[in-house]
Every structure is written in structure tokens, then in C-alpha cells.
Amino acid sequence: MAKDKLKGLILSGGKGSRLRPFTYSGAKQLVPIANKPVLFYAIEDLVACGIRDIGIVVGDTREQVMAAAGDGSRWGACITYVPQEEPLGIAHAVKIAADFLAGLPFVLYLGDNLVLGGISSFVERFRSEPSNCQLLLRRVPNPQAFGVAEMVDGRVARVVEKPSRPASDLAVIGVYMFDHNVFPAVDSLRPSARGELEIADTIQCLIDARLAVEAQVLESYWMDTGKMDDILEANSAVLDTLPAANEGSIDSASRVEGKVILGAGAQVENSLLRGPLIIGREARVLDSEVGPHTSIDRRCLVRGSRIADSVVMENTVIEAVSPRIEGSLIGRFVELQGDGTGWSEGRLCLTLGDHSSLKGCA
């Protein structure tokens, strides 16, 4: 079947247990990287490949995801939502999306994965070569945590999910390309020991059927943003790539070092900004030191405090905190109030979910 009619399928369900407390109240795919939900990077990557018919598989947080991404028109795309009542595996998501995919070739993108530089060259190869499946691989130091590809003569010979003794360091990352042969493969699967339909088993079915399963090794930056440290690392990596911009106001008593992005209506007074750093629209930074590698989202207030190497989500207030906040992930509508005694030599590393309140930080 011609591959010029590729569809896109993004997975945005799952419980996000590795990112609690955030995922008690929000979708892990909506956690912002450089003030943009990680899900949006996946949508943008697909659109950059000319893929505009996109399905998003959603679970318990479907209302939040649907409110955030909408109908896709902001990207020139058309988004169809596919509800998944239980997170029963990646292959299960493909199975329930069969009606949307309509037998067409497609790109499957896990919505919490981030690939800097996009995936256009990989998708173009899939379009132009007569393969039935194409995988993206990445050399990783801990392959036992991933599905691992075993290669023979440049072809994928086997895929093993989280092997105790990996045969290679080539992890199968969260971007896959399939043609129509994937549908009978997922239909033939039985649940694994953990009760899921595994994408590794699906790929192995294609290999066993002597279909063409190809792979390319990704050399650019990739991250599965499933844990707090991963989000902070990805945030730093993206900030490093962004150019400086200023749509807000910085008074004469403030100082800027390095690349800073200031959103529309943002205000900075009597503060030190160390880039790379992004401050969202209508946020205020007063009498503070912010950065480097920090994202402050829209309508936040940072007053009389210091924060670095952190992600702060929208509508949060950080005020008069004495210790320096570092390596922290702070949710939406959080109130973080210090004791007002002035800056100290201490350090704070915080993980605070949406609508948290913490007072008297000293």
C-alpha cells in the first residue's frame, strides 16, 4: 500500500506512575518542556513530516488532553481521539485505533518521548523503502530498561522487552513505523505476564513472518520523559537550542546573562536572569535570581527567591523563599511561601504536584 498517505498515532494514555504526584491530577504528556507540553513536540514532529491526519489515544486524562490539543487546527492538522479504557499496552492502543488507521501505513509516536531535531529523515526513508516496519533505535547505557533490538546483517532479528541480559545496547525508542501487516499481528497477540499486549511481541510477529523489519539508529538527543530527572534533563536540552527573545519588559535594575526568552506581558524587576531560561507570558519575576536551565510558565510570580535547573508550571507563586531552589519540578497553581528572613546558604529540591501549598520554607 502506498506510503504517501501516512497517518500518525500518538499515545497519550497511561497512568504515569513514575511521575507522581503530578499524574494524580494531570496527564504526563502535558508536563511542559521549555513551557510547551511534551505532547505538542510529537504533534509538531508529525506535521513536519507532512502527516496531518493524527489520532491520539487517550485514557483517564482524556479531557485534559483534548482541551490542550483541541482539534489540531493550530498545527494545520486534524486530530481524532481514540479512548482507551485501560492502559493495556502499546499494541493494544494500535488494536483499538484500527478503525481510525483504516489499514493505512502510520507512524506510532509515544506521547512522552522527545526527539530533538525531529523525525523527518526517518519517516522519509520509510516512505521510500519497501519495508513493513521501521524502528528507531538508540544506544543506551541501561538497555535492560527498554525493548532491545538484536541485529543480524543490518536487519532486526529479534526484539526482547526489558531483557535481564541484553544482547545489545540498542534500545527501541518510542517512534515506530508500520504498514497494514501490523493489524493481523496485534490481533494474534495474547497478553504478556504483566497483562499487556506488547509492542515488542508485535514486532517479533512481523519478524517471524519474514516481513521486512528495518531499523535506524538515532544519533540526536532523545528522552523518554517518564521520570522527574528525565524532564529536567530534557528541559535543559531544549532550552540550549532556543534563541533569545523578549516580548516582555526588563527594568534597568535587572541584569541578563546568557539566552533568555521572555513571553508577552512578562515583567522582570530588580532581578538577575541567567540563561538559558524561559519565562512565560504575563509571569512576573521580582527581586529574584532565576536560572540557568529553568522554565517559568505563564502567569507565575517569583518574588524574593532564587531558582535554578527547575521547571515551574503555570499560575504558581514562589515568594520569599530563603534557600535556593534547585533541580525541582513544581506543578500548577502551587503556593510556595518562605519565612521572609532573607536568602540563606541552603538548597531546596522539591517535587510538588498541582495545587500544593507549602509555607514557611527556611
C-alpha positions as CSV (number, residue, x, y, z in Angstrom):
1,M,0.0,0.0,0.0
2,A,1.4,3.4,-0.9
3,K,3.1,5.2,1.9
4,D,2.3,8.7,0.7
5,K,-0.9,8.6,2.9
6,L,0.8,8.1,6.2
7,K,-1.3,8.7,9.3
8,G,0.0,9.5,12.8
9,L,-0.9,7.8,16.1
10,I,0.2,9.3,19.3
11,L,-0.2,7.5,22.7
12,S,-1.3,9.8,25.4
13,G,-2.9,7.4,27.9
14,G,-1.2,5.5,30.7
15,K,-1.2,6.2,34.5
16,G,2.2,8.0,34.6
17,S,3.0,6.3,37.9
18,R,6.7,7.3,37.7
19,L,5.7,11.0,37.6
20,R,3.5,11.1,40.7
21,P,2.4,13.4,42.4
22,F,1.9,15.2,39.0
23,T,0.0,12.5,37.4
24,Y,-2.5,12.3,40.2
25,S,-4.0,15.4,38.8
26,G,-2.7,15.7,35.2
27,A,-1.6,13.9,32.1
28,K,2.1,13.1,32.0
29,Q,2.2,14.1,28.3
30,L,1.1,17.6,29.3
31,V,4.1,18.2,31.6
32,P,5.9,21.2,29.9
33,I,9.4,21.1,28.4
34,A,10.5,24.7,27.9
35,N,6.9,25.8,28.7
36,K,5.4,23.6,26.0
37,P,3.7,20.2,26.7
38,V,5.8,17.3,25.6
39,L,2.8,16.0,23.7
40,F,3.0,19.1,21.4
41,Y,6.5,18.2,20.3
42,A,5.2,14.9,19.0
43,I,2.4,16.6,17.1
44,E,4.8,19.1,15.6
45,D,7.2,16.3,14.5
46,L,4.4,14.5,12.7
47,V,3.2,17.7,11.0
48,A,6.7,18.5,9.9
49,C,6.7,15.1,8.1
50,G,3.6,16.1,6.2
51,I,1.4,13.9,8.4
52,R,-1.8,15.9,9.3
53,D,-4.3,13.1,10.0
54,I,-3.4,12.3,13.6
55,G,-5.1,10.0,16.1
56,I,-4.4,10.5,19.8
57,V,-5.1,7.5,22.2
58,V,-6.3,8.9,25.5
59,G,-7.1,7.4,28.9
60,D,-8.2,8.8,32.2
61,T,-6.9,12.2,31.5
62,R,-8.6,12.5,28.1
63,E,-10.5,15.7,29.0
64,Q,-7.2,17.5,29.8
65,V,-5.5,16.2,26.7
66,M,-8.5,17.1,24.4
67,A,-8.7,20.6,26.0
68,A,-5.0,21.2,25.4
69,A,-4.6,19.8,21.9
70,G,-8.1,20.6,20.6
71,D,-8.9,19.6,17.0
72,G,-5.4,20.1,15.8
73,S,-6.1,23.2,13.6
74,R,-3.4,25.3,15.3
75,W,-0.9,22.9,13.7
76,G,-2.8,22.6,10.4
77,A,-3.7,19.1,11.4
78,C,-6.9,17.1,12.1
79,I,-6.9,15.2,15.4
80,T,-9.1,12.3,16.2
81,Y,-9.3,11.0,19.8
82,V,-9.3,7.3,20.4
83,P,-10.4,6.3,24.0
84,Q,-8.6,3.6,25.8
85,E,-10.5,2.5,28.9
86,E,-7.5,0.7,30.5
87,P,-3.7,1.1,29.7
88,L,-3.3,-2.5,28.3
89,G,-0.1,-1.9,26.3
90,I,1.2,-0.1,23.2
91,A,0.0,-2.9,20.9
92,H,-3.5,-2.7,22.5
93,A,-3.6,1.0,21.6
94,V,-2.8,0.1,18.0
95,K,-5.5,-2.5,18.0
96,I,-8.2,-0.1,19.3
97,A,-7.1,2.5,16.8
98,A,-7.6,0.2,13.8
99,D,-10.8,1.9,12.6
100,F,-9.0,5.3,12.6
101,L,-5.9,3.9,10.9
102,A,-8.1,2.2,8.2
103,G,-5.4,-0.1,7.1
104,L,-3.0,2.7,6.1
105,P,0.7,2.9,7.0
106,F,1.3,5.0,10.0
107,V,3.8,6.5,12.4
108,L,3.3,5.5,16.1
109,Y,4.7,8.0,18.5
110,L,4.7,7.7,22.3
111,G,3.5,11.0,23.6
112,D,6.0,11.3,26.4
113,N,9.0,10.9,24.1
114,L,11.1,13.8,22.9
115,V,13.4,13.7,19.8
116,L,15.4,16.9,19.2
117,G,15.7,17.6,15.5
118,G,12.5,15.8,14.6
119,I,11.9,12.5,12.7
120,S,11.5,13.7,9.1
121,S,14.5,11.9,7.7
122,F,13.4,8.6,9.3
123,V,9.9,8.9,8.0
124,E,11.1,9.8,4.5
125,R,13.2,6.6,4.5
126,F,10.1,4.6,5.5
127,R,8.1,6.2,2.7
128,S,10.8,5.5,0.1
129,E,11.9,1.9,1.0
130,P,9.8,-1.3,0.8
131,S,9.8,-2.2,4.4
132,N,6.8,-3.3,6.5
133,C,8.1,-1.9,9.8
134,Q,10.8,0.6,10.7
135,L,12.1,1.1,14.2
136,L,14.1,3.9,15.7
137,L,17.0,2.7,17.9
138,R,19.2,4.5,20.4
139,R,22.3,3.3,22.1
140,V,21.7,3.5,25.8
141,P,23.8,2.6,28.9
142,N,20.9,0.7,30.5
143,P,19.3,-1.4,27.8
144,Q,17.7,-3.8,30.3
145,A,15.1,-1.0,30.9
146,F,13.9,-1.0,27.3
147,G,12.9,-3.2,24.5
148,V,16.2,-4.2,22.9
149,A,16.8,-5.0,19.2
150,E,19.2,-7.7,18.2
151,M,20.7,-7.0,14.7
152,V,22.0,-9.6,12.2
153,D,23.5,-8.4,8.9
154,G,21.9,-5.0,9.4
155,R,18.4,-6.3,9.9
156,V,16.4,-6.7,13.0
157,A,16.4,-10.3,14.0
158,R,14.8,-10.2,17.4
159,V,13.2,-7.7,19.8
160,V,13.1,-8.5,23.6
161,E,11.3,-6.5,26.1
162,K,13.4,-5.5,29.1
163,P,15.8,-8.4,29.0
164,S,17.8,-9.3,32.1
165,R,20.9,-9.9,29.9
166,P,20.6,-7.6,26.8
167,A,22.2,-8.9,23.6
168,S,22.9,-5.3,22.5
169,D,22.7,-1.7,23.8
170,L,20.2,-0.8,21.1
171,A,17.0,0.3,22.7
172,V,13.8,0.5,20.7
173,I,12.6,4.1,21.4
174,G,9.1,5.4,21.2
175,V,8.8,6.1,17.5
176,Y,7.7,3.2,15.2
177,M,6.5,3.0,11.6
178,F,4.2,0.2,10.4
179,D,2.2,-0.8,7.3
180,H,-1.0,-2.8,7.2
181,N,0.7,-6.0,8.3
182,V,0.7,-4.8,11.9
183,F,-3.0,-5.3,12.3
184,P,-3.2,-9.1,12.0
185,A,-0.1,-9.2,14.2
186,V,-1.7,-7.3,17.1
187,D,-4.9,-9.4,16.6
188,S,-2.9,-12.6,17.2
189,L,-1.3,-11.4,20.4
190,R,-2.1,-12.7,23.9
191,P,-1.4,-10.6,27.0
192,S,2.0,-10.8,28.5
193,A,2.8,-11.7,32.1
194,R,2.0,-8.1,33.1
195,G,-1.4,-8.3,31.3
196,E,-0.5,-6.1,28.3
197,L,-0.3,-6.5,24.6
198,E,3.4,-5.8,24.0
199,I,4.7,-3.9,21.0
200,A,7.9,-6.0,21.2
201,D,5.8,-9.1,20.6
202,T,4.1,-7.4,17.7
203,I,7.4,-6.6,16.1
204,Q,8.6,-10.2,16.7
205,C,5.5,-11.5,14.9
206,L,6.4,-9.4,11.9
207,I,10.0,-10.8,12.0
208,D,8.8,-14.4,12.4
209,A,6.5,-13.9,9.4
210,R,9.7,-12.9,7.4
211,L,8.4,-9.4,6.8
212,A,10.9,-6.6,6.3
213,V,11.6,-5.0,9.7
214,E,14.2,-2.3,9.3
215,A,15.9,0.0,11.9
216,Q,17.8,3.2,12.0
217,V,20.0,4.3,14.9
218,L,19.2,7.8,16.2
219,E,22.2,9.9,16.9
220,S,20.5,13.1,18.1
221,Y,19.1,13.8,21.5
222,W,16.2,11.6,22.7
223,M,14.5,11.3,26.0
224,D,11.6,9.3,27.5
225,T,10.3,11.9,29.9
226,G,8.8,9.4,32.2
227,K,10.6,10.5,35.4
228,M,11.3,13.8,37.1
229,D,15.0,13.7,36.3
230,D,14.3,13.0,32.7
231,I,12.0,16.0,32.5
232,L,14.7,18.3,34.0
233,E,17.3,16.9,31.6
234,A,15.0,17.3,28.6
235,N,14.1,20.8,29.7
236,S,17.8,21.8,29.8
237,A,18.5,20.2,26.4
238,V,15.6,22.1,24.7
239,L,16.5,25.4,26.3
240,D,20.0,25.1,25.0
241,T,18.6,25.1,21.4
242,L,16.3,28.1,21.7
243,P,17.2,31.6,20.5
244,A,16.8,34.5,22.9
245,A,13.6,36.6,22.5
246,N,12.0,39.4,24.5
247,E,8.3,40.2,24.3
248,G,8.1,41.4,27.9
249,S,9.8,44.1,29.9
250,I,13.0,44.1,32.0
251,D,13.7,47.1,34.1
252,S,17.1,48.9,34.4
253,A,17.8,47.4,37.8
254,S,17.8,43.9,36.3
255,R,20.7,42.0,34.7
256,V,20.6,39.3,32.0
257,E,23.3,36.8,31.4
258,G,23.0,34.3,28.5
259,K,20.0,33.5,26.3
260,V,16.7,34.5,27.9
261,I,13.2,34.1,26.4
262,L,10.6,36.4,27.8
263,G,6.9,35.9,26.9
264,A,4.4,38.6,26.0
265,G,3.5,40.7,29.1
266,A,6.1,39.2,31.3
267,Q,7.8,41.6,33.8
268,V,11.2,41.4,35.4
269,E,12.2,43.9,38.1
270,N,15.4,44.2,40.1
271,S,16.4,40.6,39.3
272,L,19.2,38.5,37.8
273,L,18.3,36.2,34.9
274,R,20.8,33.5,33.9
275,G,20.2,31.8,30.6
276,P,19.3,29.6,29.1
277,L,15.9,30.4,30.6
278,I,12.3,30.9,29.6
279,I,9.7,33.0,31.3
280,G,6.2,32.6,30.1
281,R,3.6,35.3,29.2
282,E,2.3,37.5,32.0
283,A,4.7,36.0,34.5
284,R,6.5,38.3,37.0
285,V,10.0,37.9,38.4
286,L,10.7,40.5,41.2
287,D,13.7,40.9,43.4
288,S,14.9,37.4,42.4
289,E,17.6,35.3,40.7
290,V,16.4,32.8,38.1
291,G,18.3,30.3,36.0
292,P,20.1,28.8,34.3
293,H,18.2,25.9,32.7
294,T,14.9,27.0,34.2
295,S,11.4,27.3,32.8
296,I,8.9,29.6,34.5
297,D,5.5,29.1,32.9
298,R,2.7,31.7,32.2
299,R,1.2,33.8,34.9
300,C,3.7,32.7,37.6
301,L,5.1,35.0,40.3
302,V,8.6,34.6,41.6
303,R,9.4,37.2,44.3
304,G,12.4,37.5,46.6
305,S,13.6,34.0,45.7
306,R,16.3,32.1,43.8
307,I,15.6,29.1,41.5
308,A,17.8,27.2,39.0
309,D,17.7,24.0,37.0
310,S,13.9,23.6,37.5
311,V,10.5,23.6,35.9
312,V,7.7,25.7,37.3
313,M,4.3,25.3,35.8
314,E,1.6,27.9,35.3
315,N,-0.1,30.1,37.8
316,T,2.3,29.2,40.6
317,V,3.6,31.7,43.3
318,I,7.0,31.4,44.8
319,E,7.6,34.1,47.3
320,A,10.3,35.0,49.9
321,V,11.9,31.5,49.9
322,S,15.2,31.6,51.8
323,P,17.1,28.6,50.4
324,R,18.0,28.4,46.7
325,I,15.5,26.1,44.8
326,E,17.4,23.7,42.6
327,G,16.5,20.6,40.5
328,S,12.8,21.0,41.2
329,L,9.6,20.2,39.5
330,I,6.8,22.4,40.7
331,G,3.2,22.0,39.5
332,R,0.4,24.3,38.5
333,F,-1.4,26.6,41.0
334,V,1.2,25.9,43.7
335,E,1.8,28.3,46.6
336,L,5.4,28.2,47.9
337,Q,5.9,30.8,50.7
338,G,9.1,31.3,52.6
339,D,9.7,32.7,56.0
340,G,10.9,36.1,54.8
341,T,14.2,36.0,56.7
342,G,16.3,36.6,53.7
343,W,18.4,34.4,51.5
344,S,20.3,31.6,53.1
345,E,23.1,29.1,52.0
346,G,20.6,26.2,52.0
347,R,19.3,24.3,49.0
348,L,15.8,23.0,48.3
349,C,15.0,20.2,45.9
350,L,11.2,20.0,45.5
351,T,8.6,17.8,43.8
352,L,5.2,19.5,44.2
353,G,2.0,18.5,42.5
354,D,-0.7,20.8,41.2
355,H,-2.5,22.9,43.8
356,S,0.1,22.2,46.5
357,S,0.7,24.7,49.3
358,L,4.0,24.9,51.3
359,K,4.6,27.7,53.7
360,G,7.5,28.7,56.0
361,C,10.3,27.4,53.8
362,A,13.5,28.1,55.6
